[in-house]
Amino acid sequence: MPPLFNYKQIISELPILINSSIRRNLPADVVARIRQLPDLYKDVNDLAKQRDAIQHQRNQITDKIKTASKDSPDFKDLIQKANELKPQFQQLDSQLKQLRADLYSTADSIPNLIHECVNDTEPIIKETVNPQNYIDPAPDRDHVKIATELGLIDIESASKVSGTSWYYLTGYGVLLEQALINYALAKAVKNGFQLMAPPTAVRPHVAAACGFRPRDQNNEKQIYTLADEDLCLIGTAEIPMAGWAIDRVLTGLPVLKAGISRCYRAEAGARGRDTKGLYRVHEFSKVELFAWCETADQAENTLEMIRSFQKSVVKELGLCAQVLDMPANDLGASAYRKYDIEAWMPGRGDYGEVTSTSNCLTYQSQRLNTQFKDKDGNLQYAYTLNGTAMAVPRIMVAIIENFYDPRSHSIVIPEVLRPYLSNQERITKLT
C-alpha cells in the first residue's frame, strides 16, 4: 500500500525539509520541485473541487432522469446535459489523477530530516578504537598480493569469468569468511537479536521505500535489476528486513533482527584503488542488524546500542579504527543520523569504512506501512534503524593487511575468531 503522506505537515515543515535537501547535495531540479509542493497541493485541491462539482451536477441530473417521463422535453434536455457533463468530468478526473501522482512523487522525493548535531560536509571523529594497534602505511601489506600468495583469493580467474570487481574465495579465504559470519551471528544473538536469512531479490518499490534508487544523484547505476522480472537484487539485507514488516502492526517494541545475506552492488562510478581486490566488489556476504522502535528516545538509544555493538566487533578483532558521525552530504535519503566506523588498512594507506548504522525515524515505516499501537490504542508509524554487523570483504581486507607477518609469511588470526577456525592461530599457505 503506498504511503499516505500528510501534506499539510510536510508544507508546515517545508523550509526545514528544503534545507535538508540542500545539505545533502540533492540536484537543483529536485530541490526546485520540492519547493513547488505547496502550489501543487493547492492545484490538486482546486481541481478536486471542480471535478466534484461536476460530479454533483451529474448526480442531480441522474436523480431527475429517474423521475422524468421519457416523452417529456425535460427528459431529452437532461440526457443532453448529462452527455455534456460526462467528458468534462472525465477530463478533470484524468488531470486530477496526474496531478495527484505528481504531488505524491514530489513528496516521496523529499529526504528525511537531519539531526541537529550533524555537520554539513565533514565527519566528526567521535572516538578512536585500538589506537595502540596502528601501524605505518606499508604497500607490501597490500591484501591482494598477500591473499593471492596464500591462496585465499583468485581475482584473475574471476575477471575471466565475471569481469572486474568479482572474486573467488579459496582455501582458508572461505573458512575466514564463514568464521566472520558465525562470529557476528553469535554475537548478535547474545545481544538479543533474532536471526533471519532474507531473500536477496525484492520488488523495486520495496527498495525505493527504504531510500534506495536504481541510480544515484549522478545518474550512475547502483542496483542490479533482473531482466523480464519486476525484481532487483539487494545491496544490503536492510531492504528485505525492512520489507518483512510491510503492512504489519508490531508488538513488543523494540523488535531486533539480524540477517545474513549475499549483497549485490553495481558500484558504477567506482574508480582507482577502491576497485582493487576485496575492498569494493559487486557481490559479498554481510550480516545486518535491523530494529523497529516506538519512540524517538528509544530509537536514539537503539542507535547508540548498535554503534556500541559495532565498536565492540572492531575492538575484539584488534583493528585500529575511528568512529565517525557522518555529515549531511553523506546521508542517504532515509537517514536522519549515521555513524560509520572506518578501520585502518595499512596496505591501502588509509582508513576504510567497515560498518555503518543509521536512524531513519519513520521514513521507511511510512512507506512500508509498518505500525504499532501506542498506549491509547492508536496506530503509529515505527522508527527504524539499521546497522552493519559484519561486512565480510572489508573486514577481511583489514585483517589481512594488519595481521600479516612477513617473517613467517602468515596471517595472525584474531583470538576472537579462533574458535570458529579449529583454534588455529595463523593462516598459512596451503600445500
C-alpha positions in Angstrom: 0.0 0.0 0.0 1.5 3.4 -1.0 2.1 5.8 1.9 -0.5 8.3 2.8 1.6 11.5 3.1 0.5 14.2 5.5 0.8 17.0 3.0 -0.2 19.7 5.5 2.5 18.6 7.9 5.1 18.5 5.0 4.2 22.0 3.9 4.5 23.3 7.5 8.0 21.8 7.7 9.0 22.6 4.1 11.7 25.2 4.9 13.4 22.6 7.1 13.0 19.8 4.5 14.3 22.0 1.7 17.4 22.8 3.9 17.8 19.1 4.5 17.7 18.5 0.7 20.3 21.2 0.0 22.6 20.0 2.7 22.5 16.5 1.2 23.6 18.0 -2.2 20.5 16.9 -4.0 20.3 18.1 -7.6 18.9 21.6 -8.1 16.0 20.4 -10.1 14.9 18.1 -7.3 15.1 20.9 -4.8 13.1 23.2 -7.1 10.5 20.6 -7.5 10.2 20.2 -3.7 9.7 24.0 -3.4 6.7 23.7 -5.7 4.9 21.2 -3.5 2.6 23.8 -1.8 1.4 25.1 -5.2 1.0 21.6 -6.4 -1.1 20.7 -3.3 -3.3 23.7 -3.9 -3.7 22.8 -7.6 -4.8 19.3 -6.6 -7.4 20.6 -4.1 -8.7 23.2 -6.6 -9.1 20.6 -9.4 -10.7 18.1 -7.0 -13.3 20.8 -6.1 -14.0 21.4 -9.8 -14.3 17.7 -10.5 -16.5 17.1 -7.5 -18.8 20.0 -8.5 -19.3 18.4 -12.0 -19.9 15.1 -10.3 -22.5 16.7 -8.0 -24.3 18.1 -11.1 -24.2 14.7 -12.7 -25.7 13.1 -9.7 -28.5 15.7 -9.5 -29.3 15.1 -13.2 -29.3 11.3 -12.8 -31.8 11.7 -10.0 -34.1 13.9 -12.2 -33.8 11.4 -15.1 -35.0 8.6 -12.9 -38.3 10.5 -12.2 -38.8 12.3 -15.5 -41.1 11.0 -18.2 -39.2 9.7 -21.2 -41.6 11.5 -23.5 -41.2 14.9 -21.9 -38.9 17.7 -23.3 -37.2 17.8 -19.9 -36.0 14.2 -20.3 -34.3 15.0 -23.5 -32.7 18.1 -22.1 -31.5 16.2 -19.0 -29.9 13.5 -21.3 -28.2 16.1 -23.3 -26.9 17.8 -20.2 -25.6 14.5 -18.8 -23.9 13.7 -22.1 -22.2 17.2 -22.0 -21.0 16.8 -18.4 -19.6 13.3 -18.8 -16.5 14.2 -20.9 -15.9 17.3 -18.7 -15.8 15.0 -15.7 -13.5 12.5 -17.4 -11.1 15.2 -18.5 -10.9 16.7 -15.0 -10.6 13.3 -13.4 -7.7 12.4 -15.7 -6.0 15.7 -14.9 -6.5 15.2 -11.2 -5.0 11.7 -11.3 -1.9 13.0 -13.0 -1.6 15.9 -10.6 -2.0 13.6 -7.6 0.7 11.4 -9.0 3.0 14.4 -9.4 2.2 15.5 -5.8 2.9 12.0 -4.5 6.2 11.6 -6.3 7.3 15.1 -5.2 6.6 14.2 -1.5 8.3 10.9 -2.0 11.4 12.6 -3.2 11.8 14.6 0.0 14.6 13.2 2.2 14.5 12.7 5.9 15.2 15.4 8.5 18.8 15.8 9.7 19.9 15.5 13.4 21.0 18.9 14.8 24.5 17.6 15.7 25.3 16.6 12.1 27.9 18.7 10.2 27.4 19.8 6.6 30.5 18.3 4.9 33.0 17.0 7.4 32.5 13.9 9.7 33.0 14.3 13.4 35.5 11.8 14.9 33.7 10.5 18.0 36.4 8.2 19.2 39.3 6.0 18.2 39.4 2.2 18.7 42.6 0.3 19.4 44.9 3.2 18.6 47.8 1.2 20.0 47.4 -1.2 17.1 48.1 1.4 14.4 51.0 0.5 12.1 52.6 2.7 9.4 51.3 2.6 5.8 53.1 -0.2 4.0 52.4 -1.0 0.4 53.9 -4.5 0.9 50.9 -5.3 3.1 48.5 -5.0 0.1 45.8 -7.5 0.7 45.5 -8.6 -2.9 49.2 -9.6 -3.0 49.2 -11.4 0.4 45.8 -13.2 -0.1 46.7 -14.3 -3.6 50.1 -15.7 -2.5 48.5 -17.5 0.5 45.7 -18.9 -1.7 42.8 -17.1 -0.1 41.5 -15.3 -3.2 41.7 -15.7 -7.0 41.0 -12.4 -8.7 42.5 -13.3 -12.1 40.1 -16.3 -12.7 37.1 -14.2 -11.6 38.0 -11.5 -14.1 37.8 -14.0 -16.9 34.5 -15.5 -15.7 32.7 -12.3 -14.5 34.7 -9.2 -15.2 36.2 -6.6 -12.8 35.4 -6.3 -9.1 34.5 -10.0 -8.8 36.5 -12.7 -7.0 36.8 -16.2 -5.9 37.4 -17.0 -2.2 39.6 -20.1 -2.0 41.1 -22.3 0.7 41.3 -20.5 4.1 39.6 -17.5 2.5 36.3 -19.5 2.5 36.9 -20.5 6.1 37.7 -17.0 7.2 34.5 -15.7 5.6 32.4 -18.3 7.5 34.3 -17.6 10.7 33.5 -13.9 10.5 29.8 -14.6 9.7 29.4 -17.1 12.5 31.1 -14.8 15.0 28.8 -11.9 14.1 25.7 -14.0 14.2 26.6 -15.5 17.6 27.3 -12.0 18.9 24.0 -10.7 17.6 22.1 -13.5 19.3 23.9 -12.8 22.5 22.8 -9.2 22.3 19.1 -10.0 21.8 18.8 -10.1 18.0 16.6 -12.7 16.3 18.1 -14.3 13.2 16.7 -14.3 9.7 18.0 -15.2 6.2 16.0 -12.8 3.9 15.5 -13.1 0.1 18.2 -11.4 -2.0 15.7 -10.2 -4.6 13.0 -7.6 -3.9 10.4 -5.6 -5.8 11.8 -2.2 -6.8 9.2 -0.3 -4.8 10.4 -2.0 -1.6 14.0 -0.9 -2.3 12.7 2.7 -3.0 10.7 2.7 0.2 14.0 2.1 2.1 15.6 5.0 0.3 17.5 3.0 -2.4 17.1 4.0 -6.1 18.2 2.3 -9.2 20.5 5.2 -9.9 22.2 7.7 -7.7 22.0 11.5 -7.9 24.8 11.4 -10.5 22.6 9.0 -12.6 25.1 6.2 -12.1 23.7 2.7 -11.8 23.7 1.3 -8.2 21.2 -1.6 -8.2 21.1 -4.6 -10.4 17.6 -5.3 -11.9 16.5 -8.7 -13.2 15.5 -8.8 -16.8 11.9 -9.7 -17.5 11.2 -9.7 -13.8 9.8 -6.9 -11.5 12.7 -7.6 -9.1 16.1 -6.1 -8.2 19.0 -7.6 -6.3 19.6 -6.2 -2.8 22.6 -4.1 -2.0 22.0 -4.8 1.7 19.8 -7.0 3.8 18.4 -3.8 5.3 15.9 -3.8 2.4 14.2 -7.2 2.7 14.5 -7.0 6.5 12.6 -3.7 6.5 10.2 -5.2 3.9 9.5 -8.1 6.3 7.3 -5.7 8.3 5.2 -4.4 5.3 1.6 -3.8 6.5 2.4 -5.2 9.9 1.3 -3.9 13.3 4.3 -4.8 15.5 4.1 -5.6 19.2 6.7 -5.7 21.9 9.0 -3.0 20.5 11.9 -2.7 20.2 12.0 -5.6 17.8 15.6 -6.6 16.9 16.6 -8.7 13.9 19.9 -9.8 12.5 20.0 -11.0 8.9 22.7 -12.8 6.8 22.6 -12.4 3.1 24.6 -12.1 -0.1 24.6 -8.5 -1.3 24.9 -7.1 -4.9 26.1 -3.6 -5.9 26.6 -2.3 -9.4 29.1 0.2 -8.0 29.1 2.2 -11.2 31.4 5.2 -11.0 33.9 3.5 -8.6 37.5 4.3 -9.6 41.1 3.7 -8.6 42.4 1.7 -5.7 38.9 1.1 -4.2 38.2 -1.3 -7.1 41.3 -3.5 -6.3 40.7 -6.8 -4.7 38.0 -7.2 -2.0 37.5 -3.5 -1.0 34.7 -2.6 -3.4 33.1 -5.6 -5.1 29.8 -6.5 -6.8 28.8 -9.4 -4.6 29.6 -10.1 -0.9 28.3 -11.6 2.3 27.1 -9.3 5.1 25.4 -9.6 8.4 23.0 -6.8 9.0 21.2 -5.5 12.1 17.7 -4.0 12.0 15.4 -2.6 14.7 11.9 -1.2 15.0 11.2 1.2 17.9 8.2 3.1 19.2 9.6 6.5 20.3 12.3 8.9 19.3 14.2 8.3 22.6 14.0 4.6 22.1 15.4 5.0 18.6 18.2 7.2 19.8 19.1 4.6 22.5 19.0 1.8 20.0 21.3 3.7 17.6 23.8 4.0 20.3 23.4 0.3 21.2 24.1 -0.7 17.6 27.1 1.7 17.4 28.4 0.1 20.6 27.9 -3.4 19.1 29.9 -2.4 16.0 32.6 -0.8 18.1 33.0 -4.0 20.1 33.3 -6.1 16.9 36.1 -3.9 15.7 37.7 -3.8 19.1 37.5 -7.6 19.6 39.1 -8.1 16.2 42.0 -5.9 17.3 41.6 -3.4 14.5 42.6 0.2 14.8 39.6 2.3 13.8 37.8 5.6 14.1 34.1 6.1 14.8 32.6 8.9 12.7 29.4 10.9 13.0 28.8 11.4 9.3 28.0 14.7 7.6 24.8 15.7 5.8 26.3 15.3 2.4 27.0 11.7 3.1 23.5 10.8 4.3 21.1 8.7 2.2 17.6 9.9 1.7 16.3 7.8 4.6 19.0 8.6 7.2 18.4 11.1 10.0 21.8 10.4 11.5 24.5 8.0 10.5 27.6 6.6 12.3 30.4 5.0 10.3 33.4 3.0 11.6 36.5 3.1 9.5 39.2 0.6 10.1 42.9 1.3 9.4 44.2 -0.6 6.3 48.0 -0.1 6.1 48.2 -1.7 2.6 45.8 0.9 1.3 47.5 3.6 3.5 44.1 4.8 4.6 41.0 4.2 6.7 38.2 2.3 5.0 34.5 2.0 6.0 33.7 -1.3 7.6 30.4 -0.6 9.4 27.6 1.9 9.1 24.5 2.5 11.3 21.5 4.8 10.7 18.4 6.1 12.4 15.8 6.5 9.8 13.0 7.9 12.0 9.7 6.9 10.4 10.8 7.5 6.8 10.8 3.8 5.9 7.8 2.7 8.0 5.6 5.3 6.4 6.4 4.0 3.0 6.1 0.3 4.1 3.1 0.8 6.4 4.8 -0.6 9.5 2.9 0.4 12.6 2.4 -0.3 16.3 -0.3 0.6 18.8 0.5 3.3 21.3 -0.7 3.1 24.9 -4.0 4.7 23.9 -4.5 2.0 21.2 -3.8 4.4 18.3 -1.8 3.2 15.3 1.6 5.0 14.9 4.5 4.5 12.5 7.5 2.7 13.9 11.0 4.2 14.0 13.5 2.0 12.0 17.3 1.6 12.4 19.8 -0.4 10.6 23.5 -1.2 11.0 26.3 -3.4 9.7 27.3 -6.3 12.0 29.8 -7.7 9.5 30.7 -6.6 6.0 32.9 -9.6 5.3 35.2 -8.5 2.4 36.1 -5.1 4.1 36.9 -6.8 7.4 39.0 -9.4 5.6 41.0 -6.6 3.9 41.6 -5.1 7.4 42.6 -8.4 9.0 44.9 -9.4 6.1 46.7 -6.0 6.0 47.0 -5.5 9.7 47.9 -9.0 10.9 50.2 -10.2 8.1 53.5 -11.4 9.5 56.2 -11.1 6.8 58.7 -13.1 8.7 56.6 -16.3 8.7 54.6 -15.3 5.6 51.3 -15.9 7.6 48.3 -14.0 8.9 47.8 -14.0 12.7 44.1 -14.9 13.3 42.4 -12.6 15.8 41.8 -14.5 19.0 38.0 -14.0 18.9 37.8 -15.8 15.6 39.9 -18.8 16.5 37.1 -20.9 18.0 35.5 -20.7 14.5 38.7 -21.8 12.8 39.5 -25.0 14.7 41.5 -22.9 17.2 44.2 -22.2 14.6 46.5 -19.2 15.4 47.7 -18.4 11.9 46.6 -18.7 8.3 49.4 -20.1 6.2 49.7 -21.2 2.6 48.0 -24.5 1.9 50.3 -27.0 0.3 
